[in-house]
Amino acid sequence: MEKWELIAPCHFGMEAVLKREIQDLGYEITRVEDGKVTFEADARGIAEANMFLRTTERILLKVGEIHAETFEELFDRTRELPWEEFIPRDGKFWVAKANSVKSKLFSPSDIQSIMKKAIVERLKGVYGVSWFDEDGASFPIRVAFMKDVATIGIDTSGVSLHKRGYRQMTVKAPITETLASALIMLTPWNKDRILVDPFCGSGTFPIEAAMMAADIAPGMNRSFLAEEWKHLVPRRYWYDAVEEARDRMNLTAETDIQGYDIDPEALKAARANAKMAGVEHMIHFQQRAVKDLSHSRPYGFLITNPPYGERLEEKAALPQLYREIGESFRRLDKWSMYLITSYDRAETDIGRKADKNRKIYNGMLKTYYYQFLGPKPPKKKREFEEHTE
């Protein structure tokens, strides 16, 4: 079976998490760069990557890389690529997005227009036609210029993969599902450990954690653009991916996952979203302020996205809020805390320097993922817990 290179974009700083996910699926990594991981796969891999990867934004089928410093070069190099191997005679194709960094060609609209013309010229010659109806399957093309080299791919996913299909209700400034998953994966949390999000909003952290605990594939309840590419990805591969996802799902997994928020509307949204995701029975949601946070058991995890001034709360309220976070955390017995924030006095107001922190771009906003590490459970205790499940 023919193999291609697939490009999986991700949040900057999350490349190592995505790389591990791809390797766990059984595919070979060919390149890791800022904000994307490239790997080798066949047609089955397109279906599996879309269905099972939790931390990528979309899966692109790589057409090629070209060097272009002028629009004439861009036209010629684009026309030389084997577009007919991907786009059929009736395919609907357009350059959906272009971006450029440190390159002589920097106008997205001009790049999009010239590349479209070049692809049309190529396919006119191959198919022997002068006009394309473009009434078949869709093939949106994405191009990213870096230092005059353009990486070109066709989007197999369609709607971004962070849209799992469960978030029908939302609140201001939610964290994306893909970033939430990646942040959870950066911790040692597993389904046997407690997880609490004291600022759960519309429930993304608890829901993504519950989906991991139940091994629910993130693409289970949505469709993908490449399902219509029958000449490239046979339908049976999509059916196989769905069947595997159903076989792996374990809705009886026992967990202690909790989501708190002071906003009743946020909790209403969280419960509705958890129900849509099929994990409402795995999560306990409750209206509660962070200062009232408590838990009787040790060795739990706080994983959260608290307000940081760009949203929900005025900056003047942040020092008190972060002091309350620190006070509540200190009351918890042997817990770990992971929080993502752009608030630059987070450690000062929490009252403890983080053991680790990681810079992450959440959209265009530079944030830090502060990691306050608690002790590991004693080995005998872990073995006993496993034995008694």
Disulfide bonds with the S-S distance in Angstrom:
none
